[in-house]
Amino acid sequence: MGDVLLITGGSRGIGAATARRAAAAGYRLAINYRSDQRATDELVAEIRRQGGVAAPFQADVGDESQIVRMFDAVIDEFGSIGALVNSAGIDGGGGAVAEFDAQALTDLMAVNVIGTMLCCREAVRRMSTKRGGAGGSIVNVSSMAATIGGRPERSHYAASKAAVDAFTVGLAKEVATEGIRVNAVRPGVTLTDMTDTVRSNPDVRAAVSATIAMNRVAEADEIAAPILWLLSSEASFVSGCRLDASGGGFIIGAN
Ligand SMILES: NC(=O)c1ccc[n+]([C@@H]2O[C@H](COP(=O)([O-])OP(=O)(O)OC[C@H]3O[C@@H](n4cnc5c(N)ncnc54)[C@H](OP(=O)(O)O)[C@@H]3O)[C@@H](O)[C@H]2O)c1
């Protein structure tokens, strides 16, 4: 039996693409979602039809008690956890700093930053060889936005992902001798519900593509592939890495 992999935000987008690849690679999947039960149930059914093992776990990763409950439920269902992908994230909406709303910022940081940190805490408590665990691998989904302060009026989102980057490096060092590797993937613009305007509006898509060296945006599966590699034993000496899945990076805005 393969490792148990918990994917937060596994119901849609990059998380769902990761779930499909991970199921094909033999992982047993705990698929977290916040509200889209239908998408999660369909994904679980698809994986099971193909002979995989998957179960849904509803929890808002912006809420500590729901995170703890989710990890306990995963252990109840599967007995262990060997891998974690933190893909749950929100974009916080667009907004100039002069228009910032404190509650919206709090919600953004609660999900993207504190949610990621607390899911890592729960995973470390169960994976650490110093705590009787068998070790494990964690991948946090950051963003290329972290590297340039974000696109216009996205500084808050960029800051949340820069926090994920720094936390990933620090945690990787902290647990390096406890059998746990911790890495991040920084996607460039990827076609998911989060970027629906890019997906549905050809003019927007062309304009965004023109800011990327490959002159195109990513499919979710192109982000899932490096996530799976980082999780795997093929990356056994890789920890604290922030892997850019960025189509060659920005050709504007960087300095
Ligand atoms: N798409 C891009 O261009 C892009 C680029 C760089 C980085 N990223 C990052 O990649 C990650 C995945 O993004 P995506 O594009 O796949 O987004 P998406 O298609 O909008 O999917 C978001 C996923 O996160 C879940 N989610 C949101 N808030 C949650 C919460 N509080 N608790 C639990 N789950 C929650 C959603 O679950 P429900 O639907 O069930 O609520 C859904 O499964 C995010 O961290 C995002 O910041 C995306």
The ligand as a Tripos MOL2 file, in Angstrom:
@<TRIPOS>MOLECULE
LIG
   48    52     1     0     0
SMALL
NO_CHARGES

@<TRIPOS>ATOM
      1 N1         -4.1900   29.2710  -10.4610 N.am      1 LIG1
      2 C1         -3.0710   30.0010  -10.4490 C.2       1 LIG1
      3 O1         -2.7510   30.7350  -11.3930 O.2       1 LIG1
      4 C2         -2.1390   29.9200   -9.2630 C.ar      1 LIG1
      5 C3         -0.8630   30.4620   -9.4120 C.ar      1 LIG1
      6 C4          0.0240   30.4240   -8.3480 C.ar      1 LIG1
      7 C5         -0.3640   29.8210   -7.1600 C.ar      1 LIG1
      8 N2         -1.6180   29.3130   -7.0400 N.ar      1 LIG1
      9 C6         -1.9580   28.6850   -5.7560 C.3       1 LIG1
     10 O2         -2.2930   27.3320   -5.9990 O.3       1 LIG1
     11 C7         -3.1990   26.8820   -4.9970 C.3       1 LIG1
     12 C8         -4.3970   26.2420   -5.6790 C.3       1 LIG1
     13 O3         -5.0230   27.2430   -6.4680 O.3       1 LIG1
     14 P1         -6.0420   26.8660   -7.6350 P.3       1 LIG1
     15 O4         -5.7370   27.7350   -8.7580 O.co2     1 LIG1
     16 O5         -6.0960   25.3930   -7.8050 O.co2     1 LIG1
     17 O6         -7.3890   27.4010   -6.9430 O.3       1 LIG1
     18 P2         -8.9180   26.9920   -7.1560 P.3       1 LIG1
     19 O7         -9.1350   26.3100   -8.4430 O.co2     1 LIG1
     20 O8         -9.6800   28.2290   -6.8140 O.co2     1 LIG1
     21 O9         -9.1470   25.9090   -5.9910 O.3       1 LIG1
     22 C9         -8.9800   26.3160   -4.6810 C.3       1 LIG1
     23 C10        -9.0600   25.0960   -3.7960 C.3       1 LIG1
     24 O10        -8.7700   25.5160   -2.4460 O.3       1 LIG1
     25 C11        -9.8530   25.1060   -1.6200 C.3       1 LIG1
     26 N3         -9.9940   26.0670   -0.5440 N.ar      1 LIG1
     27 C12       -10.0830   27.4160   -0.6000 C.ar      1 LIG1
     28 N4        -10.2010   27.9270    0.6210 N.ar      1 LIG1
     29 C13       -10.1930   26.8930    1.4810 C.ar      1 LIG1
     30 C14       -10.2820   26.7610    2.8830 C.ar      1 LIG1
     31 N5        -10.4390   27.8460    3.6750 N.pl3     1 LIG1
     32 N6        -10.2270   25.5290    3.4210 N.ar      1 LIG1
     33 C15       -10.0730   24.4350    2.6500 C.ar      1 LIG1
     34 N7         -9.9810   24.4800    1.3130 N.ar      1 LIG1
     35 C16       -10.0400   25.7010    0.7440 C.ar      1 LIG1
     36 C17       -11.0680   25.0330   -2.5130 C.3       1 LIG1
     37 O11       -12.0070   24.1440   -1.9190 O.3       1 LIG1
     38 P3        -13.6190   24.3560   -2.1080 P.3       1 LIG1
     39 O12       -13.8630   24.6150   -3.5400 O.co2     1 LIG1
     40 O13       -14.2420   23.0860   -1.6630 O.co2     1 LIG1
     41 O14       -14.0140   25.4770   -1.2300 O.co2     1 LIG1
     42 C18       -10.4290   24.4590   -3.7780 C.3       1 LIG1
     43 O15       -10.2600   23.0770   -3.6660 O.3       1 LIG1
     44 C19        -3.5620   28.1080   -4.1630 C.3       1 LIG1
     45 O16        -2.7840   28.0980   -2.9820 O.3       1 LIG1
     46 C20        -3.1610   29.2720   -5.0590 C.3       1 LIG1
     47 O17        -2.8410   30.4250   -4.3110 O.3       1 LIG1
     48 C21        -2.5090   29.3390   -8.0620 C.ar      1 LIG1
@<TRIPOS>BOND
     1     1     2 1
     2     2     3 2
     3     2     4 1
     4     4     5 ar
     5     4    48 ar
     6     5     6 ar
     7     6     7 ar
     8     7     8 ar
     9     8     9 1
    10     8    48 ar
    11     9    10 1
    12     9    46 1
    13    10    11 1
    14    11    12 1
    15    11    44 1
    16    12    13 1
    17    13    14 1
    18    14    15 2
    19    14    16 1
    20    14    17 1
    21    17    18 1
    22    18    19 2
    23    18    20 1
    24    18    21 1
    25    21    22 1
    26    22    23 1
    27    23    24 1
    28    23    42 1
    29    24    25 1
    30    25    26 1
    31    25    36 1
    32    26    27 ar
    33    26    35 ar
    34    27    28 ar
    35    28    29 ar
    36    29    30 ar
    37    29    35 ar
    38    30    31 1
    39    30    32 ar
    40    32    33 ar
    41    33    34 ar
    42    34    35 ar
    43    36    37 1
    44    36    42 1
    45    37    38 1
    46    38    39 2
    47    38    40 1
    48    38    41 1
    49    42    43 1
    50    44    45 1
    51    44    46 1
    52    46    47 1
@<TRIPOS>SUBSTRUCTURE
     1 LIG1         1 GROUP 0 **** ****
